């Protein structure tokens, strides 16, 4: 049986911090561009480019209070670095895109 995709928003742990709110908003507003970059590098089978995007997203996510997103990006980066099977990498790409789509204040 296929698992239903998670539709819950992924919220920043800094959402209620007035000093961080503007920065978090910028991070959230940039997410469509990040998703497009992930999808484009995947469709081009540019695994090194995809690894770099995952690495950058892993690093940035924690600073904006989105640690779970950073964990998923880390899994993708690791699977590429460890030359996992293409189906496993695809699964991590799908998980990352799904989570990016749910990022919210």
N, C-alpha and C positions, 0 to 999 in steps of 0.2 A: 504494500500500500504506500503510495506517495505521501510524503509529508507536506502538509499545508505550509505555504510560505508565511513567515512571520510578518504581520502588518503593524506591529507596535512601533511607535516612533522611537528613535534612538536620540535621547536627550543628553545635553551637556551637563556635567555635574556643576558647571558654573552658570547655569541658566538664571539662577536667582541672585547672582553676584552683579550688582550694578557696575562695578569697575570692569568686569569682563564681558558684559553683555554685548557691547559694540563689536569687540573682537570676535566673539562667538558668532554673531550675526554675519560678519564678513566671511568666516569659515563656512558657514551654512550656505550663504549666497554663492560661494565659489564651487559648491559641490556639483552642480550640473556640468561644469567644465571638467572637473576631475573624472566624473563618470564617462563623459565623452572620450577623454584621453585614455581611460582604461579600455573602453570598448574598441577604440581605434587601434591601439597597440595590440590588443588581442586579435582583432580581425586581420591584422597584418602579420600575425605570428611573430611580433617583435618582442621576444621574451625578455631580452635585456632591458628594453624600454619599459616593459610592464613591471619588471623587477624594480627598476628605479622609481617608478610611480608608487608602487607598493611601499618601498622603503621610505619615501618622502611622506606618504600618508601615515605610515606607522609612527614616524617621528612627530609629525604635526598634531595628530589626533589627541595624544595625551595632553599636550599643552593647551588644547582648547576644551578639555574635559570629556573627550570621547574615547576613553580607554578601550571599550569593547571594539570600536572600529579599528583602533590600532592593532588589537589582537588579531583581527581577521586579516588586516593588511600584512601583518607579520607572517601569518600562515601562508599567504600567497607568496610572499618574498622567499620564504624558506623552501616552499615546494619548487620554485623555479631554480633557486640556488642548488638544491639537492637533485636537480634534474629528475623530478617526479614524472610519472606518466602524464601524457597530455590530458587525459580524462580527469586526473586528479587536479591538475592546474586549472582546467575549465571549471571544475566544481568550486575551487577557491575564488576564481574570477566572478562566478555567479553569486557567491556568498558576499563578496565585497561590494559588487554593484547593488545587490539587494539592500545591504546595510547602508550604503551611501545614499540610496533613494529614500531611506527612512530617517536620515539625519534631520534633526529639528531642534529648535530652541526649546 
